[in-house]
Amino acid sequence: MKIIALVLLFLLIWLQYKIWLQDGGIPEVIELQQEVSEVKAEVGQLQERNASLDAEVKDLKKGLDAIEERARSEMGMIKEGEIYYQVIKPEKNDEPSASKR
């Protein structure tokens, strides 16, 4: 009876060792779960970026409106026959002050 108890105790200790300390044990599983969550977050960000780029590509293929808007905003271009007006707001120091009497 004592031999069976010792064998079972030995098996319990051996299994606990395998679970906690060897490869494939609980610490490795926790580490892999953290890696999976990090990769999922990165994938989510990349999917959002891809969706944004896909929408931009479709918009550029769709018509000239997007191309024209980009040319105007990023390159400062204007159409032929248009007149460009630049309004410059005066700085606080340049404002005419009330009479200094």
C-alpha positions in Angstrom: 0.0 0.0 0.0 2.9 2.3 0.8 4.5 1.6 -2.5 1.3 2.6 -4.4 1.1 5.8 -2.5 4.8 6.6 -3.2 4.3 5.8 -6.9 1.3 8.1 -7.1 3.1 10.9 -5.2 6.0 10.5 -7.6 3.7 10.7 -10.6 2.0 13.8 -9.1 5.3 15.6 -8.6 6.5 14.6 -12.1 3.3 15.9 -13.7 3.5 19.2 -11.8 7.1 19.6 -12.9 6.1 19.0 -16.5 3.2 21.5 -16.3 5.1 24.3 -14.6 8.8 24.1 -15.7 9.2 22.2 -19.0 8.6 23.4 -22.6 4.9 23.7 -23.4 4.1 24.3 -19.8 1.9 27.1 -18.3 4.6 29.9 -18.5 5.0 29.3 -22.2 1.3 29.2 -22.8 0.9 32.6 -21.1 3.8 34.0 -23.1 2.2 32.8 -26.4 -1.2 34.2 -25.4 0.4 37.6 -24.9 2.1 37.4 -28.3 -1.2 36.4 -29.9 -2.9 39.5 -28.4 -0.1 41.8 -29.6 -0.3 40.4 -33.1 -4.1 40.7 -33.2 -3.8 44.4 -32.3 -1.2 44.9 -35.0 -3.4 43.1 -37.5 -6.3 45.3 -36.6 -4.3 48.5 -37.2 -3.0 47.2 -40.5 -6.6 46.3 -41.6 -7.7 49.8 -40.8 -4.8 51.2 -42.8 -5.5 48.9 -45.7 -9.2 49.9 -45.7 -8.2 53.6 -45.8 -5.7 53.1 -48.6 -8.3 50.9 -50.5 -10.9 53.7 -50.2 -8.3 56.2 -51.5 -7.4 54.1 -54.4 -11.1 53.6 -55.4 -11.6 57.3 -55.0 -8.7 58.1 -57.3 -9.9 55.5 -59.9 -13.4 56.7 -59.7 -13.0 60.2 -61.1 -11.0 63.3 -61.5 -12.6 65.1 -58.5 -10.2 63.4 -56.1 -7.2 64.0 -58.3 -8.2 67.7 -58.6 -8.7 68.0 -54.9 -5.3 66.5 -54.2 -3.6 68.8 -56.8 -5.2 71.8 -55.2 -4.5 70.9 -51.5 -1.1 69.3 -51.8 0.5 71.1 -54.7 -1.3 74.4 -54.6 -2.5 74.2 -58.3 -5.4 76.1 -59.8 -7.4 75.6 -62.9 -6.8 77.6 -66.0 -8.8 80.9 -66.0 -9.2 80.9 -62.2 -7.9 83.7 -60.1 -6.1 82.9 -56.9 -6.7 85.1 -53.9 -4.6 84.7 -50.7 -6.0 86.4 -47.6 -3.5 87.1 -45.0 -4.8 87.8 -41.5 -3.0 90.5 -39.7 -1.0 89.5 -36.7 -1.9 91.0 -33.3 1.1 93.3 -33.4 0.1 94.7 -36.9 -3.4 95.7 -36.0 -4.0 99.4 -36.0 -4.4 100.5 -32.4 -6.8 103.0 -31.1 -5.5 106.5 -30.8 -2.8 106.7 -28.1 -3.6 110.0 -26.3 
